[in-house]
Amino acid sequence: MNNQVIAFAREELEKYLAKLGVKTQISLGCFEDFSVEMQLKDPYRDDAYAISVKDKKGYIAGSNPRSVLLGVYRLLEEWGITWVRPGPNGTHYPKTANTKDIDIKEAADKRHRIMCIEGAISIENALDMIEWIPKVGFNGYYIQFSKGHEFFQRWYEHQYSTVKEPEPYTVEQSEEYVKLMSKEIKKRGLLLHRMGHGWNCTAFGLPDDGWHKYEYEDIPQEFHDICALVDGERKCWNNRPLQTQLCYSNPLVHEKLVNQVLKYAEENPDVDVIHYWLGDWYNNCCECDDCMKVDRYSAHYINMVNAITDKLVEKGLKTQIVFSIGTNRAHPTATEIKNPDNMMMMFAPISRTYGQSFPDDFYVKTIPPYKHNGFVCL
């Protein structure tokens, strides 16, 4: 099969077999190339592979080209290689490869196995991670913001470091780094997730470079005018546009946000999943009469997501939209989602710690009643 991802899988197989000193006759391709059958809901997004190798001869087949690459790494692991950690020294090789016969046919337990850019990172760190994640079974990478600038800036300017001096760094560098990351992500056939934070900024001409605080007068009055009405006042929340909820019942706000996401989807066909999030803070939801007409604040969110996916379907785009639940969006609305094939829900409880298990009596607890702007962060 002539496919760039499968060609890369071939390169990886030959590279690591050479390190093991092993010669094989192994063919690579998708299920249809080897008449392999497996029931999958969505072969593009659901990963599965079949590995049939006897006496170092056979094939590796995948439900999609990415799965072929995952199958290559699985074979190499079965023969003794361990993918310990990202980076040039993160792979452990056996003294002697155990080239045992392999007969494996399995699908991934979870569809979504995504690594996300976060924290403070260098481009070397990001590329090492992208190289490593398919080796251990991940199937995608998520780059937040339009340029991921916040996370690169933290590293290169060495914010809060006591041992490193700040380096000159620009938004343009982040833009180039994201292009390089995206190229490496798609070379491996990984699902590319993008955006999330910042739609409430970019749709109205403001940068989405981070959670920066502005001087009041540096924020356009036109932006203040569409911000949520809280305690009788419309203004940017804490002078941080990225944290600010807007007046989502305002037809102009609704239209601009929906069209901004659609424009991004049309201009970035390589992006598989677009995260559509609202202002990144809680208890600053709009209290105007029109916004308060709905049963839950999340109704405005779902209305916009439905409008976005309606347009995606109309344009014939298969891009999926992620909406998140948490804080003021945790209580469900009576508004039903449309176009489920073009959307997915992400659980994002900002006060949840993954260091502790859910309580045993979780299902018998009563959900606190909904209170507009009444979320309590524990």
Secondary structure, DSSP 8 states (H G I E B T S, - for coil): ---HHHHHHHHHHHHHHHHHT---EEEEEEGGGTT-----S-TTTS-EEEEEEETTEEEEEESSHHHHHHHHHHHHHHTT-EE-SSSTT-EE--SS-----EEEEEE-S-S--EEE--SS--HHHHHHHHHHGGGGT--EEEEEBTT-HHHHHHHHTTTT-SS-------HHHHHHHHHHHHHHHHHTT-EEEEEETTHHHHTTT---S-S----GGGS-HHHHTTB-EETTEE--GGG-GGG--B-TTSHHHHHHHHHHHHHHHHH-TT--EEEE---SSSS----STTGGGSSSTHHHHHHHHHHHHHHHHHHT---EEEEEE-GGG-S--S-----GGGEEEEE--TT--TTS---TTGGGS------TT-----
